[in-house]
Each structure stands twice: as C-alpha cells, then as structure tokens.
Amino acid sequence: MSRKRIIKPEVWTTENEISYLSGIGTWGKVAHSRKEILQGYIDSALRRDDWGEVDRDTVRSYALEMLRDL
C-alpha cells in the first residue's frame, strides 16, 4: 500500500491559510457543522498571537465572508 506524501511549505503564507479555510469542515466525518467549525476558527483566531507570514486581517475577512455565505 502506498501512502500519499504530504509536502508542507517551508513558510505558511496567507495563501496557505486561505486554502486551508476553503476546505475547513469538509474532510471526512465531522462532529460539527461547517458553520460551527468556521465560527470556532474565527473565535480562536482572536487569541492567536503568532501569525508568521499570514496576513491576519485578510484571513479573518475571508473567514467572515465564508461564514456569511453559509
């Protein structure tokens, strides 16, 4: 059996975070709705101190827009 190799970027960027958000709540069986998971992400993002190369405002705006569209 072969395993799919996951390649992680050296630096996590705004684009990577938005890509992650685009799929949030869609992987396999989940105990909560996509809306609940996204709201949890938004709530926890307020407490996130280290954003590294990720633009916090861009990602937060994107997440809020996704939530409005659900």
Secondary structure, DSSP 8 states (H G I E B T S, - for coil): ---------SS-BHHHHHHHHHHTT-SS--SS-HHHHHHHHHHHHTT----TBS-HHHHHHHHHHHHHH-
